[in-house]
Amino acid sequence: MRGYQRNVLGIFLAVGLIILHFTGCAGIEAKSKAQLQAIPEKTIVSPALIKKPLKFKGSGFAPKEMVVVDIALPQGMRILGLEEGENTVGVALATADSQGNFEAAMAPLATMQTLLQVPWVLRKTGVKPDFKNAKPFPPGVYTILATGMDSEIQASSNLTILAPPKKK
């Protein structure tokens, strides 16, 4: 009788391990299916982005989790406010819906401080942005990353910054 009980217990244990294995693999597969898109995917960096900001759309994240969108900086690129060695800068924040989807737009301040790199100056009327001395991101292809704060699910995509048109 004991041999029979051990065999049944062994079968249940084996079936349980198989189920855990496949559900674990499904979780890994879900992580790899996360997607991210910049809207538009190609843009010119200008003050117009303050009124019509870049947007980000993602899917495949955990339901109701906070998602942070970052831009990865190329080697050697420095921007105001980042410490030496930091190579990503946060540009948007969203909360995924119950399906794990999110949409986020860059806030005007994020656009000014990151993409436009506008310095701030003290004037009689207070601290104001100095657009004349802005140092916008140079043209190129930048990697954008979305990271789920709880699940650590990540998705990446590209954002292409175009050169501004030649002035006539």
C-alpha positions as CSV (number, residue, x, y, z in Angstrom):
1,M,0.0,0.0,0.0
2,R,2.8,2.4,0.8
3,G,4.4,1.8,-2.6
4,Y,1.1,2.7,-4.2
5,Q,0.8,6.0,-2.1
6,R,4.4,6.9,-3.1
7,N,3.7,6.4,-6.7
8,V,0.5,8.5,-6.6
9,L,2.4,11.2,-4.7
10,G,5.2,11.1,-7.2
11,I,2.8,11.5,-10.1
12,F,1.1,14.5,-8.4
13,L,4.5,16.0,-7.8
14,A,5.6,15.5,-11.3
15,V,2.4,16.9,-12.8
16,G,2.7,19.9,-10.5
17,L,6.3,20.6,-11.6
18,I,5.3,20.3,-15.2
19,I,2.5,22.8,-14.7
20,L,4.8,25.2,-12.9
21,H,7.3,24.9,-15.7
22,F,4.9,25.7,-18.4
23,T,3.2,28.6,-16.5
24,G,6.6,30.0,-15.8
25,C,7.5,29.9,-19.5
26,A,4.2,31.6,-20.3
27,G,5.2,34.4,-17.9
28,I,8.5,34.8,-19.7
29,E,6.8,34.8,-23.0
30,A,4.4,37.5,-21.9
31,K,7.4,39.7,-20.9
32,S,8.9,39.4,-24.3
33,K,5.6,40.5,-25.9
34,A,5.6,43.9,-24.4
35,Q,5.5,46.6,-27.0
36,L,6.3,50.3,-27.2
37,Q,5.7,53.0,-29.8
38,A,6.6,56.7,-30.0
39,I,4.0,58.8,-31.7
40,P,5.2,60.2,-34.0
41,E,8.2,57.9,-34.6
42,K,10.1,60.7,-36.3
43,T,10.1,64.3,-35.2
44,I,12.0,67.5,-35.3
45,V,12.9,68.9,-31.8
46,S,11.4,72.3,-31.6
47,P,9.3,74.4,-29.2
48,A,6.3,73.1,-31.1
49,L,6.6,69.9,-29.1
50,I,5.5,71.8,-26.1
51,K,2.0,72.3,-27.6
52,K,1.9,69.0,-29.5
53,P,4.0,66.6,-27.3
54,L,5.5,63.3,-28.2
55,K,3.3,60.4,-27.1
56,F,4.1,56.9,-26.1
57,K,1.8,53.9,-26.4
58,G,2.6,50.5,-24.9
59,S,1.1,47.1,-24.3
60,G,2.0,43.8,-22.6
61,F,2.5,45.2,-19.1
62,A,1.0,44.1,-15.8
63,P,-2.5,45.4,-15.2
64,K,-2.7,48.7,-13.3
65,E,1.1,49.0,-12.8
66,M,3.0,52.2,-13.2
67,V,5.2,52.4,-16.3
68,V,8.1,54.7,-16.8
69,V,9.3,55.8,-20.3
70,D,13.0,56.7,-20.7
71,I,15.2,57.8,-23.5
72,A,18.6,56.1,-23.7
73,L,21.4,58.5,-24.4
74,P,24.2,57.7,-26.8
75,Q,27.6,57.1,-25.4
76,G,29.2,60.4,-24.2
77,M,26.0,62.5,-24.5
78,R,25.4,64.7,-21.5
79,I,22.3,66.6,-20.5
80,L,21.5,69.0,-17.7
81,G,20.4,67.3,-14.5
82,L,22.0,63.9,-15.1
83,E,24.9,62.7,-13.0
84,E,28.0,61.4,-14.7
85,G,27.4,57.8,-15.9
86,E,23.6,58.1,-16.1
87,N,22.6,57.0,-19.6
88,T,18.8,57.2,-19.5
89,V,16.4,60.1,-18.7
90,G,12.8,59.7,-17.7
91,V,10.4,61.5,-20.1
92,A,6.9,60.2,-19.3
93,L,4.9,58.2,-16.7
94,A,1.7,56.3,-17.1
95,T,-0.4,53.7,-15.4
96,A,-1.3,50.6,-17.4
97,D,-5.0,49.8,-17.7
98,S,-6.6,46.5,-16.7
99,Q,-5.4,45.0,-20.0
100,G,-1.7,46.1,-19.4
101,N,-1.9,48.9,-22.1
102,F,-0.9,52.5,-21.5
103,E,-0.6,55.9,-23.3
104,A,1.5,58.7,-22.0
105,A,2.6,62.1,-23.3
106,M,5.7,64.1,-22.5
107,A,4.8,67.0,-20.2
108,P,6.0,70.5,-21.3
109,L,8.6,70.6,-18.6
110,A,10.0,67.2,-19.6
111,T,10.2,68.4,-23.3
112,M,11.9,71.6,-22.3
113,Q,14.5,70.0,-20.0
114,T,15.3,66.9,-22.0
115,L,14.7,67.2,-25.7
116,L,15.2,71.0,-26.0
117,Q,17.7,71.3,-23.0
118,V,16.5,74.8,-22.2
119,P,18.5,76.5,-19.5
120,W,16.7,78.6,-16.9
121,V,17.7,82.1,-16.0
122,L,16.8,84.4,-13.1
123,R,15.0,87.6,-14.2
124,K,13.3,90.3,-12.3
125,T,10.0,88.5,-12.9
126,G,11.3,85.2,-11.7
127,V,13.0,82.1,-13.2
128,K,12.3,81.8,-16.9
129,P,13.3,79.4,-19.7
130,D,16.0,80.8,-22.0
131,F,15.0,79.4,-25.4
132,K,17.8,81.3,-27.2
133,N,20.4,79.2,-25.4
134,A,18.6,75.9,-25.8
135,K,20.8,72.9,-27.0
136,P,18.3,70.5,-28.6
137,F,19.0,66.8,-29.0
138,P,21.0,66.3,-32.2
139,P,19.4,64.4,-35.1
140,G,19.7,60.6,-34.8
141,V,18.0,57.4,-33.7
142,Y,17.4,57.2,-30.0
143,T,16.2,54.1,-28.1
144,I,13.1,54.6,-25.9
145,L,12.4,52.2,-23.1
146,A,9.2,51.5,-21.1
147,T,9.6,49.7,-17.8
148,G,6.8,48.3,-15.6
149,M,7.6,49.3,-12.0
150,D,6.2,46.2,-10.4
151,S,6.7,43.5,-13.0
152,E,10.0,44.9,-14.4
153,I,8.6,44.1,-17.9
154,Q,10.4,46.1,-20.5
155,A,9.7,47.1,-24.1
156,S,11.9,49.2,-26.4
157,S,11.5,51.0,-29.6
158,N,13.2,53.8,-31.6
159,L,12.6,57.5,-31.8
160,T,14.1,59.3,-34.8
161,I,15.0,62.9,-34.3
162,L,15.2,64.7,-37.7
163,A,17.3,67.7,-38.5
164,P,15.3,70.9,-38.7
165,P,14.6,72.3,-42.2
166,K,17.1,74.7,-43.6
167,K,16.2,78.4,-43.0
168,K,15.6,80.4,-46.2
